[in-house]
Amino acid sequence: MSAAKKIQPLADRVVVMALEETEQMRGGLYIPDTAKEKPQEGEIVAVGPGKMNDDGDRIPMEVEVGDRVLYGKYSGTEVKVVGDDYLILRESDILAIVN
């Protein structure tokens, strides 16, 4: 069982695996890990059931597993599960779906 299948987000939260940027820039310079910016693009690996409205009805999520998304630089909570790093954030923290 993969680590992503062990995480089941609640309500309107999603689990995202950040997509790492390439390590080499133009001109062949390498950027050390400490100088890299946090990634702002990732792939959704788990989706919660959705938020409940005031009437008790569940609002379906607009994103689904496998979507590539853009999110705010400092959004969500970073977690490590079985050696893999994930980000748990609310659906409202997702800025866009990348097609």
C-alpha positions in Angstrom: 0.0 0.0 0.0 1.4 3.4 -1.0 1.8 6.2 1.6 -0.8 8.3 -0.2 -3.4 5.6 0.3 -2.7 5.7 4.1 -3.8 9.4 4.2 -7.5 10.1 4.0 -8.2 13.9 4.2 -11.3 15.1 6.0 -14.0 17.6 4.8 -12.7 19.9 2.0 -9.0 19.0 2.4 -6.7 17.5 -0.2 -3.3 15.8 0.0 -0.8 17.1 -2.6 2.6 15.7 -3.6 4.7 18.7 -4.6 6.3 18.6 -8.0 10.0 19.5 -7.7 11.5 22.0 -10.0 14.5 21.0 -12.1 17.8 21.5 -10.3 19.6 23.1 -13.2 18.9 26.7 -14.4 19.9 28.5 -17.5 23.6 28.7 -17.8 24.2 25.4 -16.1 24.1 26.7 -12.5 23.0 24.3 -9.9 20.8 25.5 -7.0 21.5 24.0 -3.5 18.4 22.6 -1.7 18.7 25.4 0.9 18.3 28.1 -1.7 15.4 26.6 -3.6 12.0 28.2 -3.2 9.1 26.0 -2.1 7.2 24.5 -5.0 3.8 25.9 -5.9 2.7 23.1 -8.2 1.7 19.6 -7.2 -0.4 16.5 -8.0 -3.4 15.6 -5.9 -3.0 12.1 -4.4 -6.1 12.1 -2.1 -9.3 14.1 -1.8 -11.7 14.5 1.1 -15.4 13.9 0.8 -16.3 17.7 0.6 -17.5 20.4 3.0 -20.9 20.3 4.6 -23.2 23.3 4.1 -25.6 24.8 6.6 -28.4 22.4 5.5 -26.2 19.4 6.2 -25.7 18.6 2.5 -22.2 17.8 1.3 -20.7 20.1 -1.3 -18.7 18.0 -3.8 -15.1 18.8 -4.4 -14.1 20.5 -7.7 -10.7 18.7 -7.8 -9.9 15.0 -8.1 -7.0 12.6 -7.6 -4.5 13.1 -10.4 -5.2 16.8 -11.0 -2.1 19.0 -11.3 -2.8 22.2 -9.3 -1.2 25.5 -8.3 -1.4 26.6 -4.7 -0.1 29.5 -2.6 3.5 29.5 -1.6 2.8 29.2 2.1 -0.5 27.2 2.0 -1.2 24.0 3.9 0.6 21.8 6.3 3.6 19.8 5.4 3.6 16.1 6.6 6.0 13.2 6.1 4.5 9.7 5.7 6.6 6.6 5.1 9.5 8.8 3.9 7.5 10.8 1.4 6.6 14.5 1.8 3.1 15.7 1.3 1.1 18.9 1.7 -2.4 18.9 3.2 -4.4 21.9 2.3 -8.0 23.1 1.9 -9.6 23.1 -1.5 -10.0 26.9 -1.2 -6.1 27.2 -1.0 -5.9 25.8 -4.5 -5.5 28.6 -7.0 -5.9 26.7 -10.3 -5.9 23.4 -12.0 -3.1 23.0 -14.6 -4.3 21.3 -17.9 
